[in-house]
Amino acid sequence: MTSKDALAEYRRRRDFAKTVEPEGRRGGGPGGRPRFVVQIHDARRLHFDFRLEVEGVLKSWAVPKGPSSDPRQRRFATRTEDHPLEYGDFEGVIPKGEYGGGTVIIWDEGTYRSLATDRRGREIPFAEALRDGHASFWMDGSKLRGGYALTRIRGGPGGDDEGWLLVKRNDERAHSGGAPATPARARSVRTRRSLRQVAAEESAGDSEG
Ligand code: MN
């Protein structure tokens, strides 16, 4: 499957004449380590969008409570459609009435490296681990650091209803830097703006023409 095909579902859900989200170009080709981004999305229900760069797209999960830094806190994550790499730069307001309408800020970003192994402990490609339903990785973000694991607990690859758990691994980075208890007041790691400020600045921009 090419990365263009991988974004078919993402594009099908959006009208790019109306939304300000990126349409997604083909390829990208990571120069160095793959990126991750965690956005806070004030949609109908506020949630975190957890995205890992894999094979030229952002593999994505909606995480209602966001990633925890406590290994005992297992966070439910629903798989969402692959997003284009440029989506990792998106901060702004998706118009009401469009898919996912609401304000988005970039809460954390950085790079990650795969810790994926098979049952015998041999390294396997990260994409393969995700398809198999269990992938571990080390995050180097501004807020999220250390080992995490994603494990599929419901549904199959490509199904509509994939449920996963996102869990902090028990390492020296446990208990530091998890998602805030009040995400509505959190600030962008890039611009230091809150959701409210982003929304206010965008509506001010509209009235200026
Ligand atoms: Mn979202």
Residues whose N, C-alpha, C, O or C-beta is under 5 A from the ligand:
A	BS01	MN	H41 D49
